[in-house]
Amino acid sequence: MKFTLSWLKDYLDTDASLEEILEKLTVIGLEVEEVIDTAAALKAFTVAHVEEAVQHPDADRLRVCKVNTGKEVLQIVCGAPNARAGIKVVLAQNGSVIPSNGMVLKPTKIRGVESNGMMCSEREMGLSDEHNGIMELPEDAPIGEPFAPLLGLDDPVIDIAITPNRGDALGVYGVARDLAGAGVGVLKEKHPKAVDGSFDSPINVLLKEEGDNPICPIFTGVYVKGVKNGPSPDWLQQRLRAIGLRPINALVDITNYITYDRGRPLHVYDADKLTGDIHVRLGKPGESMKALDGKDYEITEGEDICVIADDKGLVGFGGIMGGEETGSQPETTNVFIECAWFDPILTARAGRRLGIQSDARYRFERTCDPEFVIPGQNAAVQMVLDLCGGEPSNMVVAGQAPVSEKIIDFPMSEVKRLVGLDVPEVEIKTVLTRLGFWVSGHGHDVKIAVPSFRPDIHGKADIVEEVARIVGVDRVPNTPLPRLHAVTQPPLTERQKRIRASRRQLAARGMVEAVTWSFTEKQLADLFGGGKPELALTNPISADLSDMRPSLLPGLLQAAQRNVDRGFNDLALFEVGQIFLGDQPEEQFTHASGIRRGATQLVGNGRHWREPAKAVDVFDIRADALSVLDAMGLDSTKLQIVAGGPDWYHPGRSGKIQLGPKNVIGTFGELHPKVLDDLKVDGPVYAFEITIEAVPAPKKKPSKSRPALTLSDLQPVRRDFAFLVDKDVTATTILRAANGADKRLITGVNLFDLYEGDRLEPGKKSVAFEVTLQPKDKTLTDEDIEAISKKIVDAVAKSTGGELRG
């Protein structure tokens, strides 16, 4: 939001300096981003008089000019068509830096003729795009003086940042009201007076409702006949140029001015180019229009876009931009002035789908004052009459402004309770009244009516925030934290500890942490079990970030593919963050997820001269998942690994990690090729997902003391077993059965061989494993070992139906 200092003082009676105003703006939440002092930047450019202009001896379009600077006469070669004797111009002497391109002027020769300096155009001064000729200054301009003050360019331009909830500060009047509330000055309240019409408008306005809510709650129009359009006055052009707008003609400049002056967007139609009445409705698929930016826009199926139309077709997009065909031109004589209030959400959605950025959309999607529609119309009509003449009609009013009767019961002690500011009750009332609130009641409890231009105020905390930002948080007293004598509780929760542990563990395994968007495309959300209607964003950043993510994998996979596209084929990424399976708190979970592709194993990445590169497989990604659970303190030997997983995994190369069938902690495996194709990701890619909330809490109270070390002086005994089992029997089932045969002596079971070949019966496989026996009290005899071996054989046979191979 840009404005000049003099513009601000149109509404603020103050003696404060520029520095004091800038400091107070930042304090009250309107952060100053930049101050442009045009006069200082253009100080080196002065007024000069062209005493002589003759034809260049060696160029038809060049003239050799004698230019009086007030101190000397310079010879300058100029190619502007209006370079002639007797005019006063803007002179840039040698050593000056041209604002538009940063060129430093030096003495030069042009077609053999010496030239010192330059006579500048508006574009070279950075004032506009006009470059058909050099700037011509008034005849009474003093030679040798800086030209900027002559054109009103010595007025500082202030650029402030506006947060999305402060649509009321998108007008100079609103900024002045905030500063007056902060005590910088007194607000000059200027209420537009009603303009009496002399006839009924020949153009009527028809509003169409969709469902329970009107598309446009209120739409007003005034027909003005006999206007004389042309260039706007110098003061108006200067203010528009100062804030970066190009003056076009008086009618357009008036609408731009009121947009910035009062935060009230308007539009002026050439009434002679309208056919019939104005219709405000939703656009229909296939309708198109060339907008004022010169681009063609078409409405497609399923787009809820508010349009302004006449009996012939579209003439504008509601709250966004008007059409080029019905826009005002220099020859326009009859106009229809529009002033309406458009729904913020509908406007934001339509502007995003159309891809149009405009000052009107920027203000409507942040909410304009609905009660300023008719006063804004009066201000525009009066300004048109003052600058362009004409005769106005009676105002056409369709619909009515949304009524905002928000009254908040407010105890004065809330200010002290919430922010620690000890503000007298009289000062609180004064601040709120200056900001446009109505305060009723005496004593501690009062009622506060919220003005229509502040829809962001909903409750007591918002009122406190208004008081705090105006009074200043610098008034909050410094209070030391209380000294704690007792032993404090651990600062981190169990969930926070697990998140940190999983991050550290995955980073230690050579994976790189990524932070991706919490949103994803609707199509991708559907692929990963999401896409519910309640998870669709009302106002997404873009079309490909429309839904809350049901998994961390889409973001990781897209990040991986961006790296692959740049030549980084071997990579391992992980992320720990929120996923959303519904819009309720119990449907939001924290996942630790990771992916590997190419040759990115724990032992190294890519190719090496010592041995061929080995591609990642499902066992590598399973090891990553189990390591995360180990880091969280879960005993991995108690976990069950079951084949299969969600639909986005390969059905034969994935598994689930669970503690019983009802508590699935995580999944891992190779991602389905079709899912990768839909994501346009090169495969194969292996991934895992761990749900941190599904990991059971430790049963014992954590202690820093280590358990007693138990060592045995006796030699361990190792025995090998090979079983013939059906092919559908998992190795996990066999190992679990062997391990449970004698938990006191068996300390380890390790699979070392799997054979499936022609020498076995069809549908059979051979599984061999090593069992470690650790005696504790005495050395095991042959009889002891045979007894334990029999237990192992019986346990495996009972569990799997297998038999010991001979």
QUICOR-V388937 format. One record per residue. SS is DSSP state (a for helix, b for strand, c for the rest). PSI is psi in whole degrees, -180 to 180 (* if undefined). BURIAL is 1 if it has 24 or more other C-alpha atoms within 12 Angstrom, else 0. Layout:
{{SS PSI BURIAL} {SS PSI BURIAL}}
This chain:
{{c 117 1} {b 146 1} {b 161 1} {b 163 1} {a -42 1} {a -35 1} {a -44 1} {a -39 1} {a -8 1} {c -28 1} {c -4 1} {b 114 1} {b 104 0} {c 152 1} {c 5 0} {c 146 0} {c 169 0} {a -42 1} {a -40 0} {a -39 0} {a -44 1} {a -43 1} {a -42 1} {a -35 1} {a -45 1} {a -39 1} {a -39 1} {c 10 1} {c 0 1} {c 78 1} {c 129 1} {b 121 1} {b -34 0} {b 146 0} {b 119 1} {b 111 1} {c 89 1} {a -37 1} {a -41 1} {a -38 0} {a -29 1} {c 16 1} {c -32 1} {c -11 1} {c 121 1} {b 172 1} {b 133 1} {b 159 1} {b 128 1} {b 109 1} {b -28 1} {b 142 1} {b 111 1} {b 160 1} {b 138 0} {c 137 0} {c -18 0} {c 20 0} {c 131 0} {c -32 0} {c 8 0} {c 147 1} {b 146 1} {b 117 1} {b 144 1} {b 117 1} {b 124 1} {b 119 1} {c -5 1} {c -21 0} {c -29 0} {c 170 0} {b 122 0} {b 150 1} {b 121 1} {b 131 1} {b 126 1} {b 141 1} {c 7 1} {c 140 1} {c -24 0} {c 13 1} {c 117 1} {c 166 1} {c 145 0} {c -9 0} {c 158 1} {b 137 1} {b 172 1} {b 123 1} {b 132 1} {b 115 1} {c 170 1} {c 137 0} {c -15 0} {c 153 1} {b 122 1} {c 124 1} {c -36 1} {c -31 0} {c -2 0} {c 13 0} {c 135 0} {b 124 0} {c 137 0} {c 155 0} {c 137 0} {b 172 0} {b 130 0} {b 111 0} {c 40 0} {c -3 0} {b 132 0} {b 139 0} {b 133 1} {c 101 1} {c -174 1} {b 141 1} {b 123 1} {c 151 1} {c 174 1} {c -37 1} {c -38 0} {c -28 1} {c -5 1} {c 22 1} {c -29 1} {c -175 1} {c 1 0} {c 123 0} {c 21 0} {c -14 0} {c 172 0} {c 158 1} {c 135 1} {c 122 1} {b 162 1} {c 153 0} {c -29 0} {c 10 0} {c 130 1} {c 126 0} {c 136 1} {c -11 1} {c 153 1} {b 140 1} {c -22 1} {a -47 1} {a -29 1} {a -33 1} {a 12 1} {c 25 1} {c 13 1} {c 19 1} {c 116 1} {c 140 1} {b 126 1} {b 130 1} {b 118 1} {b 152 1} {c 133 1} {c 124 1} {c 155 0} {c -21 0} {c -2 1} {c 58 1} {a -25 1} {a -18 1} {a 11 1} {c 24 1} {c 149 1} {a -37 1} {a -42 1} {a -38 1} {a -42 1} {a -38 1} {a -41 1} {a -43 1} {a -38 1} {a -38 1} {a -30 1} {c 3 1} {c 14 1} {c -27 1} {c -163 1} {b 133 1} {b 131 1} {c 98 0} {c 116 0} {c 106 0} {c 121 0} {c 137 0} {c 150 0} {c 141 0} {c 123 1} {c 128 0} {c 158 0} {c -2 0} {c 167 0} {c 141 0} {c 132 1} {c -11 1} {c 125 1} {c 166 1} {b 129 1} {b 121 1} {b 135 1} {c 135 1} {b 144 0} {b 109 0} {c -142 0} {c -20 0} {b 138 0} {b 147 1} {c -41 1} {c 110 1} {c -39 1} {b 138 1} {b 123 1} {b 154 1} {b 147 1} {b 130 1} {b 125 1} {b 122 1} {b 152 1} {c 29 0} {c 156 1} {c 99 1} {c 154 1} {c -162 1} {c 142 0} {c 165 1} {c 159 0} {a -42 0} {a -38 1} {a -43 1} {a -40 1} {a -42 1} {a -40 1} {a -43 1} {a -38 1} {a -33 1} {c 11 1} {c 13 1} {c 143 1} {c 122 1} {c 138 1} {c -67 1} {c 173 1} {a -43 1} {a -46 1} {a -41 1} {a -33 1} {a -45 1} {a -40 1} {a -39 1} {a -48 1} {a -31 1} {a -44 1} {a -29 1} {a -47 1} {a 9 1} {c 32 1} {c 96 1} {c 143 1} {c 174 1} {b 143 1} {b 122 1} {b 147 1} {b 106 1} {a -30 1} {a -16 1} {a -2 1} {c 144 1} {c 110 0} {c -148 0} {c 170 1} {b 131 1} {b 128 1} {b 115 1} {b -179 1} {b 144 1} {c 155 1} {c 143 0} {c 133 0} {c -18 0} {c 143 1} {b 164 1} {b 143 1} {b 119 1} {b 176 1} {c -17 1} {c 4 0} {c 4 0} {c 150 0} {b 135 0} {b 138 1} {b 140 1} {c 130 1} {c 177 0} {c 137 0} {c 11 0} {c 117 0} {c 91 1} {c 123 1} {b 126 1} {b 155 1} {b 127 1} {b 154 1} {c -168 1} {c -14 0} {c -39 0} {c -162 1} {b 140 1} {b -1 1} {b 158 1} {b 121 1} {c 122 1} {c 6 1} {c -63 1} {b 147 1} {b 173 1} {b 151 1} {c -37 1} {c -37 1} {c 11 1} {b 159 1} {c 144 1} {c 168 1} {c -29 0} {c 2 0} {c 135 1} {c -26 1} {b 132 1} {b 158 1} {b 115 1} {b 125 1} {b 135 1} {b 119 1} {b 175 1} {b 122 1} {c 146 1} {c 130 1} {a -44 1} {a -45 1} {a -40 1} {a -44 1} {a -44 1} {a -43 1} {a -43 1} {a -36 1} {a -42 1} {a -36 1} {a -22 1} {c 33 1} {c 127 1} {c 126 1} {c 162 1} {a -36 1} {a -49 1} {a -42 1} {a -36 1} {a -43 1} {a -38 1} {c -12 1} {c 3 1} {c 115 1} {c 165 1} {c 114 1} {a -24 1} {a -1 1} {a 12 1} {a -55 1} {a -45 1} {a -38 1} {a -39 1} {a -43 1} {a -40 1} {a -41 1} {a -45 1} {a -43 1} {a -39 1} {a -37 1} {a -44 1} {a -39 1} {a -38 0} {a -29 1} {a -6 1} {c -161 0} {c 176 1} {b 122 1} {b 154 1} {c 174 1} {c 148 1} {c 135 1} {b 123 1} {b 116 1} {b 128 1} {b -168 1} {c 153 0} {c 143 1} {c 131 1} {c 128 0} {c 96 0} {c 70 0} {c 114 0} {b 129 0} {b 127 1} {b 122 0} {b 113 1} {b 131 1} {c -26 1} {a -12 1} {a -33 1} {a -46 1} {a -41 0} {a -40 0} {a -39 0} {a -3 1} {c 10 0} {c 129 1} {c 87 1} {c 129 1} {c 149 0} {a -36 1} {a -41 0} {a -38 0} {a -46 1} {a -40 1} {a -46 1} {a -49 1} {a -38 1} {a -41 1} {a -30 1} {c -2 1} {c 2 1} {c 154 1} {b 123 1} {b 125 1} {b 138 0} {c 163 0} {c 154 0} {c -152 0} {c -42 0} {b 127 0} {b 167 1} {b 135 1} {b 123 1} {b 128 1} {c 130 1} {c 157 1} {c -22 1} {c 6 1} {c 67 1} {c -9 1} {c -5 1} {c 118 1} {c -29 1} {c -169 0} {a -39 1} {a -35 1} {a -37 1} {a -43 1} {a -42 1} {a -40 1} {a -44 1} {a -44 1} {a -43 1} {a -31 1} {a -45 1} {a -37 1} {c 124 1} {a -12 1} {a -13 0} {a -4 0} {c 124 0} {c 147 0} {c 119 0} {c 122 0} {c 150 0} {c 145 0} {c 142 0} {c 128 0} {c 123 0} {c -28 0} {c 167 0} {c 126 0} {c 158 0} {c 155 0} {c 136 0} {c -23 0} {c 139 0} {c 170 0} {a -39 0} {a -43 1} {a -38 0} {a -41 0} {a -38 1} {a -45 1} {a -41 0} {a -41 1} {a -38 1} {a -47 1} {a -43 1} {a -45 1} {a -36 1} {a -38 1} {a -23 0} {c 15 1} {c 9 1} {c 150 1} {b 130 1} {b 137 1} {c 150 1} {c 110 0} {c 172 1} {c 147 1} {c -1 1} {b 158 1} {b 174 1} {c 148 1} {a -43 1} {a -41 1} {a -36 1} {a -40 1} {a -38 1} {a -31 1} {c 32 1} {c 13 1} {c -142 1} {c 15 1} {c 148 1} {a -36 0} {a -11 0} {a 4 1} {b 135 1} {c 139 1} {c -37 0} {c 73 1} {c 155 1} {c -42 0} {c 172 0} {a -29 0} {a 10 1} {a 54 1} {c -18 1} {b 151 1} {b 141 1} {c 134 1} {c -6 1} {c 156 1} {c -14 1} {a -40 1} {a -45 1} {a -41 1} {a -40 1} {a -40 1} {a -38 1} {a -39 1} {a -42 1} {a -35 1} {a -36 0} {a -41 0} {a -41 0} {a -21 0} {c 13 0} {c 3 0} {c 89 0} {c -32 1} {c 109 1} {b 157 1} {b 121 1} {b 151 1} {b 161 1} {b 144 1} {b 115 1} {b -176 1} {b 143 1} {b 158 1} {b 115 1} {c -4 1} {c 179 0} {c 10 0} {c 153 0} {a -37 0} {a -5 0} {a 13 0} {b 130 1} {b 161 1} {b 125 1} {b 145 1} {b 112 1} {b 152 1} {b 159 1} {b 151 1} {b 144 1} {b 159 1} {c -141 1} {c 69 1} {b 72 1} {b 172 1} {c -31 1} {c -11 0} {b 169 0} {b 144 1} {c -166 1} {c 154 0} {c 150 0} {c -22 0} {c -34 0} {c 155 0} {c 148 0} {c 136 0} {c 127 0} {c 153 1} {c 146 1} {c -178 1} {a -26 1} {a -31 1} {a -45 1} {a -30 1} {a -39 1} {a -38 1} {a -46 1} {a -44 1} {a -32 1} {a -35 1} {a -44 1} {a -38 1} {a -42 1} {a -27 1} {c -1 1} {c 15 1} {c 133 1} {c 110 0} {a -19 0} {a -18 0} {a -2 0} {c 152 1} {b 131 1} {b 116 1} {b 139 1} {b 151 1} {c 168 1} {c -169 1} {c 169 1} {c -22 1} {c -1 1} {b 157 1} {b 126 1} {b -28 0} {b 0 0} {b 45 1} {b 164 1} {b 165 1} {b 142 1} {b 122 1} {b 161 1} {c 78 0} {c 161 0} {c -21 0} {c -6 0} {c 83 0} {b 117 1} {b -35 1} {b 173 1} {b 159 1} {b 164 1} {b -173 1} {b 136 1} {b 147 1} {c 134 1} {a -34 0} {a -39 0} {a -42 1} {a -37 1} {a -42 0} {a -34 0} {a -7 1} {c 44 0} {c 133 1} {c 131 1} {c -174 1} {c 155 1} {b 136 1} {b 142 1} {b 161 1} {b 156 1} {b 127 1} {b 128 1} {b 110 1} {a -37 1} {a -21 1} {a -13 1} {c 122 1} {c 148 0} {c 149 0} {c 138 0} {c -35 0} {c 150 0} {c 126 0} {c 142 0} {c 147 0} {c -15 0} {c 140 0} {c 148 0} {c 160 0} {c 140 0} {c 125 0} {c 114 0} {c 151 0} {c 138 0} {c -7 0} {c 149 0} {c 131 0} {c 156 0} {b 135 1} {b 134 0} {b 141 1} {b 143 1} {b 142 1} {b 127 1} {b 145 1} {b 115 1} {b 168 1} {b 153 1} {c -26 0} {c 0 0} {c 127 1} {c 152 1} {a -32 1} {a -40 1} {a -42 1} {a -47 1} {a -38 1} {a -39 1} {a -42 1} {a -41 1} {a -31 1} {c 1 1} {c -38 1} {c 94 1} {c -19 0} {c -39 0} {c -31 1} {b 116 1} {b -5 0} {b 140 1} {b 122 1} {b 122 1} {b 131 1} {b -5 0} {b 141 0} {b 125 0} {b 129 0} {c 109 0} {c -174 0} {c -22 0} {c -9 0} {c 162 0} {c 151 0} {c 138 0} {c 10 0} {b 161 1} {b 158 1} {b 127 1} {b 124 1} {b 139 1} {b 158 1} {b 134 1} {b 130 1} {b 125 1} {b 126 1} {c 101 1} {c 149 1} {c -36 0} {c -37 0} {c 164 0} {c 137 0} {c 135 0} {c 171 0} {a -37 0} {a -41 0} {a -44 0} {a -40 1} {a -38 0} {a -43 0} {a -40 1} {a -41 1} {a -39 0} {a -42 0} {a -46 1} {a -44 1} {a -41 1} {a -44 1} {a -43 1} {a -41 1} {a -37 0} {a -34 1} {a -16 1} {c 8 0} {c 170 1} {b 150 1} {b 131 1} {c 144 0} {c * 0}}
